[in-house]
């Protein structure tokens, strides 16, 4: 069973100017003390077209994690606007929060992000050179995808991977490569979603 | 009979493999396949029972669902107390769930709101041991054990008091084990497997009692489960899938002799599940019918792969009811309500059916009291402690008793509420942590958050713990707290490497002790001075003897015993203890002073060294923390203080030394002529004076396999025939304190009187002599043929022996332990006279009288303190309330004085 389950992610300071940092208050529950740290990442999807515009805004280790309920605030700087294609600067994109243990991703929380101009005039006639103005995260609609991983020691993990159905590929992402989309089960080949809570 | 299929009980169309109704009847659990995982759901029972509740939208139907199992859940079972739920699944795990009371309804993050869990059930233990799918789990009648069986062909017995401790792994099946059932009186557990056998195991030694194969010879094909069941009266065990004349049956196996003469016939396909009604029934008395009392009978439901269910009464030749095509697929599990009138059935097709019977159909259920009377008359299970139901009807005669009982209840309540308060204060999520509300914390979380950099420069956040989990950690801590004390207590055991006499032959016991010693050393536990030291030596039979010059003649020369004498060595070293490090070095004939050879004795204690010289060769040496003694040629024995000061002029022994031994300030010398002396060198008194071993070694080729000297200077001889004698200085007698072949020990069953599991570790000289293994009920098989009265007698006799032996050995700790066990047994079994006698002795005369011979202490324990310890034990049985009162009052009088 999953030793860590995310209880809630609160999006702080939302909406906020584009250049202000992301702040997520994450509470999670751990059923058994973890031997190693959890690794959390915030990934900003620069463009829906290609993964190459994904920006890992920050990654942080969280630990030690004894059994119990815990919370922390994960703050990451705003994405670098120069790495975002101009065509994607305004509109809907996605920010992902992922957590891995022993290099295995077990949860992925996706939020839609709407970048828009506050000024109605600008909305009507956006400038040629996009001016990043306001970011609005659709906090009420997180998309959560959970994956089975091996929580025990490394040897077991190798075994677990070996015993997996080959048709699914040696699927667990041992390094967390940013993946397009919102982590819908169907979109992620080779992953075994535990349960996806599609509620949009 | 009413039949209902609550369609809302489903796993979204996925199969339901198991169903179990909570003992309080308010909820039930289902287990099976979920979306991509195993699923356990807890449902509200009232919407099943009442149509109004079903329609009422305010009454929740689903109380909680748990998706934690990685693969299909094959079995869910409530503990008899209803506190825990155990689930086992294809992920090889058993999870034990407990309700977390402090958290209100919650939702799963990221899910829409309607999936809220009304109740929070939290996994408190994950039991990992099986190497294959877990097929069935079962709680023992008193919730002390949890059994699980698996496709890895084993049955595992878990200690339900101390998860995840494994008590036993039952191996013997050669196929997938698919069903388990405990005998209602707890003597057996039965398992059924794909290997076409049903095996019955004893719970006292976890060995196979019998394996039944005949009714299963014809069984072909496989069923998903083979859930067998034991009747509530214990008489019958009914198997799942069996065959008789190529027809599928449920085989009835009689407890008496495990006979297989009857079966339930009629299903067209294999029987997957059998479940006995928890109640025993008797015929409904109709007005006007003869008052002839009818035999009580049981009721049993049988479910099959043929999708039909049959319900049988053991008094009828035909089924009470058969429901065909109840489901679209095979029946997987059945559960009765505790009142015996309702039944839930689940199926592979993912639906559940509820059957509601009336008392007219089934009969009058016997009360728990009547049921326990049946058990008692049949099995003699000690039920002298009244069940709670009986207790409530007993009149409490005196206010003290009432107070005591109330206090007990209050204590329990207090503990509970304290626990919840603790949890509540520490954990209430919306509440306050360290005097700060969660809101405050959240405001400042970012500022307060501890952030560090790892060696490779990465950010590392220490999360703020906002709640501990009530995962039963508290109990675990309690257990842990207890541990060190146990260790401390057991540290009085022999810890030291034992100097072996030259001619020694290691007995098995000796080996065990050595192993123990080594293990303890590994643990690195602080070592106390050894108070007991086993020494091995053998006695040569008279025939093998050649007369020696200094041989002593005993009064009966024909039986003269001769013990081996250590031969003089050039030099030797002896380790007395390793912590504090202390060793003795002996060098014989080293210095020559004016033509006289001297021997040197050196002693090193924690780096401090002293040495002295003796005029004759040293044969053997011994030491303790208080004294060092050496035996020399010419029968001389010298004793020195720890700093090397001579304490006594040399003692002339009656014959050459054979074994020398020290414990504390006691020195024990065993001579070649088999006489034993013990002196207390500090007080300079003789404890045992030249006592002959003749009486205990006489007659046969017995040898002494081990010698102990207790810290009270009591010598104990373990003989090769398994008997152990100690010498009682005050009576000048050899007393038998232990006998390996003691049949009493093998028949005595007093486990229910043991204070707790850990108490078996009670240590001391008696434990060393008798060995650590619990003798209780070793020979479980024998118990069964033994009538209860005989068993009571043997248990009493055994316990009395133990108390007396501990007393003789002056082992106060063990005396107290066995006295309490004995008293508890007397209370449980209701032996008033003996109990009264004990109390009287412990209490002594309340009013001072000069003629009184009464001693206020026994082996260093104050008797009245012991009595105070006994009182709560006595108070457990209302039958003894008068005795309780008397003692209580008199103790009060004494206290007021």
Interface residues (C-beta under 8 A of the other chain):
Chain A: X1 X2 X5 X6 X7 X8 X9 X10 X23 X25 X27 X28 X29 X31 X32 X37 X58 X59 X60 X61 X62 X63 X64 X65 X66 X67 X68 X69 X70 X71 X72 X73 X74 X75 X109 X142 X143 X144 X148 X192 X193 X194 X195 X197 X199
Chain B: X34 X35 X36 X37 X67 X68 X69 X70 X93 X95 X106 X108 X109 X110 X111 X112 X122 X123 X126 X427 X429 X442 X445 X446 X449 X454 X458 X459 X460 X461 X462 X463 X464 X465 X466 X467 X468 X469 X471 X473
